[in-house]
């Protein structure tokens, strides 16, 4: 009786071993085919099986890359009102990134005011519209390596008698506008001692408020200043006497996904090193603020 039981146990052990070998072979045969659906870099491939890597799992499953953009950002992610086409540096770069990943892509309209909620609420997988790396944003989001760097500039009208130079901005009676959610909002809130700060929220715009005379000047960055210089003959750019609050710009994402962050970082470093970032930035008049290799 013991010999029969021993034989049965041996048979079960041999069957279990065969099943393990079969499973191993099946997995080995499946992984290359599955991985081929997404062209992953080495760091990303190593992280792709981690349970917290939501974006990587979604892309592997065939879902599109969802990219948050602000369509009012001239030179970066701007919707041309004449033909409704999206143009700008980050439109070019987001398409290039999706192509290199080998995945489809969709744009999700966002803004600096809703950026954190959009990413943490999983409305998009990546924000690609020159996000200034601010401490208050870094407390909630993860950031890629920087690719642009800009300080703050002022825009007023050519006919203004109130603001003619940088030193005229912080004076009693001057109304200074900033776009809600941009990094200029907290910076100017701390900087201004005498002037009045007005935060502009949609559907209002800084340009309309300035043209209407409700504000005397508004603060912006280098990319957005190009819009006024390229399209508005009534506007005048005022540069600070020395660079003022220069900030690195990067791509933002939900934290806790190291593999996804590594993939985005690898993309940024590649385009910085191989010259594609500078080449595309020249096309949109942004070469002066590109971060070098």
C-alpha positions in Angstrom: 0.0 0.0 0.0 2.9 2.4 0.8 4.6 1.5 -2.5 1.4 2.4 -4.4 1.1 5.7 -2.6 4.7 6.5 -3.3 4.3 5.8 -6.9 1.3 8.1 -7.0 3.2 10.9 -5.3 6.1 10.5 -7.7 3.7 10.7 -10.6 2.2 14.0 -9.2 5.6 15.5 -8.8 6.5 14.7 -12.3 3.3 16.1 -13.6 3.7 19.3 -11.6 7.3 19.7 -12.9 6.0 19.3 -16.5 3.4 22.0 -15.9 6.0 24.4 -14.6 8.1 23.9 -17.6 5.2 24.4 -19.9 4.1 27.6 -18.2 7.7 28.9 -18.4 7.9 28.2 -22.1 4.4 29.8 -22.6 5.4 33.0 -20.8 8.7 33.2 -22.7 6.9 32.9 -26.0 4.3 35.5 -25.0 6.5 38.3 -23.6 8.2 39.3 -26.8 5.0 39.4 -28.8 3.2 41.5 -26.1 6.1 43.8 -25.6 6.3 44.5 -29.4 3.0 46.4 -29.1 4.9 49.2 -27.4 8.4 50.2 -28.1 9.7 50.5 -24.6 13.1 51.7 -23.5 15.1 49.5 -21.0 14.2 51.4 -17.8 10.5 51.4 -18.7 10.5 47.7 -19.7 11.9 46.8 -16.3 9.3 48.8 -14.5 6.3 47.9 -16.7 5.1 45.1 -14.5 5.0 47.1 -11.3 1.3 47.4 -10.1 1.5 51.2 -9.7 2.6 51.8 -13.3 -0.9 52.7 -14.5 0.2 54.6 -17.6 2.5 51.8 -18.8 -0.2 49.2 -18.3 -2.7 51.2 -20.2 -0.3 51.8 -23.1 0.5 48.1 -23.3 -3.2 47.4 -23.4 -3.5 49.5 -26.5 -5.0 52.6 -25.0 -3.8 56.0 -26.4 -1.4 58.3 -24.7 -3.5 61.2 -23.3 -1.6 64.4 -23.3 -2.9 67.5 -21.5 -2.4 70.8 -23.2 -3.4 74.4 -22.8 -4.5 75.6 -26.2 -3.9 79.3 -25.4 -0.1 78.9 -25.1 1.4 80.6 -28.2 4.5 78.9 -29.5 3.9 75.9 -27.2 0.4 74.4 -27.6 -1.7 77.0 -29.4 -4.9 76.6 -31.4 -4.8 78.9 -34.3 -8.2 80.7 -34.4 -8.0 81.1 -38.2 -8.0 77.4 -39.0 -8.4 75.7 -35.5 -5.1 73.8 -36.1 -2.9 73.0 -33.1 0.6 74.4 -33.5 3.6 74.9 -31.3 6.8 73.2 -29.9 5.0 70.8 -27.6 2.5 69.8 -30.3 5.5 68.8 -32.4 7.2 67.1 -29.5 4.1 65.2 -28.2 3.6 63.8 -31.7 7.2 62.8 -31.8 7.0 61.1 -28.4 3.9 59.1 -29.2 5.5 58.0 -32.5 8.6 56.8 -30.7 6.5 54.9 -28.2 4.5 53.4 -31.0 1.1 54.3 -29.5 -1.8 56.5 -30.6 -2.3 59.9 -28.9 -5.2 62.1 -27.9 -5.1 65.7 -26.6 -7.0 66.7 -23.4 -7.6 70.4 -22.9 -6.3 71.6 -19.6 -4.8 74.8 -18.1 -2.4 75.9 -15.5 -5.3 76.4 -13.1 -6.6 72.8 -13.5 -3.3 71.1 -14.2 -2.9 69.3 -10.8 -6.6 68.2 -10.7 -6.4 66.9 -14.3 -3.3 64.8 -13.6 -4.3 63.5 -10.2 -7.8 62.8 -11.5 -6.3 60.8 -14.3 -7.9 62.9 -17.1 -4.5 62.7 -18.8 -1.3 60.8 -18.5 1.2 63.6 -19.2 1.0 67.4 -19.3 3.1 68.8 -22.2 2.7 72.5 -22.2 5.9 74.0 -20.7 5.0 73.5 -17.1 7.1 75.7 -14.7 8.6 73.6 -12.0 7.2 75.4 -8.9 7.5 74.1 -5.3 3.7 74.1 -4.9 3.3 72.0 -8.0 6.2 69.7 -7.1 4.3 68.8 -3.9 1.6 67.1 -5.9 3.2 66.2 -9.2 6.3 64.5 -10.7 8.4 66.4 -13.2 10.6 65.3 -16.1 14.0 66.7 -16.8 13.7 70.4 -17.9 13.8 71.3 -21.6 13.1 75.1 -21.5 13.9 77.9 -19.2 12.3 81.3 -19.0 12.1 84.4 -16.8 9.2 86.9 -16.4 8.6 89.7 -18.9 6.1 92.6 -18.9 3.7 93.6 -21.7 2.1 97.0 -21.9 0.7 99.2 -24.7 2.9 101.4 -26.9 0.9 104.4 -25.9 1.0 103.8 -22.2 2.1 106.8 -20.1 2.0 104.9 -16.9 4.4 102.0 -17.5 7.3 102.8 -19.8 10.1 100.8 -18.1 10.4 97.9 -15.6 10.8 100.3 -12.6 7.4 101.7 -13.3 5.6 98.5 -12.6 5.6 98.4 -8.8 4.2 101.8 -8.1 1.0 103.1 -6.4 -2.0 103.1 -8.7 -0.6 100.6 -11.3 -2.7 97.6 -12.0 -0.7 94.5 -12.8 -2.4 91.5 -14.4 -1.3 87.8 -14.3 -3.0 84.7 -15.7 -4.6 82.5 -13.1 -2.6 79.4 -12.3 0.6 80.5 -14.0 3.8 80.8 -12.0 3.6 84.6 -12.4 0.6 84.6 -10.0 2.5 83.6 -6.8 5.7 85.4 -7.8 4.1 88.7 -8.5 1.9 88.3 -5.4 5.1 88.2 -3.3 7.0 90.8 -5.3 4.6 93.7 -5.6 4.6 96.0 -2.7 2.7 99.1 -4.1 1.0 98.1 -7.3 -2.3 96.2 -7.4 -2.3 92.6 -8.6 -5.3 91.4 -10.7 -5.6 87.7 -11.5 -7.3 87.1 -14.9 -9.5 84.0 -15.3 -11.3 82.8 -18.4 -13.2 83.9 -20.3 -11.3 87.1 -19.7 -7.8 87.5 -21.2 -4.8 89.6 -20.3 -4.7 91.2 -23.7 -8.4 92.3 -23.7 -8.0 93.7 -20.2 -4.9 95.6 -21.2 -6.5 96.9 -24.5 -9.6 98.0 -22.5 -7.5 100.0 -20.1 -8.6 97.9 -17.0 -5.0 96.9 -16.3 -1.8 98.8 -17.0 0.6 95.9 -17.7 0.6 92.1 -17.6 3.3 89.7 -16.7 4.1 86.7 -18.9 7.0 84.5 -20.0 9.1 84.4 -23.1 6.9 82.0 -25.2 3.7 84.0 -24.6 5.4 87.3 -25.2 6.1 86.1 -28.8 2.4 86.1 -29.5 2.1 89.8 -28.8 5.3 90.7 -30.7 4.2 88.6 -33.7 0.6 89.6 -33.8 -0.2 92.9 -32.0 1.4 96.1 -33.2 -0.1 97.9 -30.2 1.9 95.9 -27.7 5.3 96.7 -26.2 7.5 94.2 -24.4 9.4 95.4 -21.3 12.4 93.3 -20.3 13.7 93.3 -16.8 17.2 95.0 -16.3 18.4 91.5 -15.4 16.8 88.0 -15.6 13.8 87.9 -13.2 12.7 84.7 -11.6 14.0 82.3 -14.2 12.3 79.0 -14.0 12.9 75.6 -15.6 10.0 74.2 -17.7 9.3 70.4 -17.8 6.6 67.9 -18.4 4.4 66.9 -15.5 2.7 63.7 -14.5 1.0 61.9 -11.6 3.6 60.8 -9.0 4.4 57.3 -8.0 5.2 55.9 -11.5 9.0 55.6 -11.7 9.0 53.6 -15.0 6.8 56.2 -16.7 8.9 59.0 -15.4 12.1 57.2 -16.6 10.6 56.9 -20.1 9.7 60.6 -20.3 13.1 61.6 -19.0 14.8 59.4 -21.6 12.9 61.1 -24.3 13.7 64.6 -23.1 17.4 63.8 -22.7 17.5 62.3 -26.2 16.0 65.3 -28.0 18.3 67.7 -26.0 21.4 65.7 -27.0 20.6 65.0 -30.6 19.6 68.5 -31.5 15.9 67.9 -32.3 14.7 70.0 -29.5 16.8 73.0 -30.6 15.7 72.5 -34.3 12.0 72.4 -33.4 12.4 75.3 -31.0 13.9 77.5 -33.8 10.8 76.8 -35.9 8.6 78.4 -33.2 11.0 81.3 -32.2 12.0 79.6 -28.9 15.6 78.8 -29.4 16.8 81.4 -26.8 15.2 79.5 -23.9 16.2 75.9 -24.9 18.0 73.9 -22.2 21.2 72.6 -23.7 22.5 69.0 -23.7 
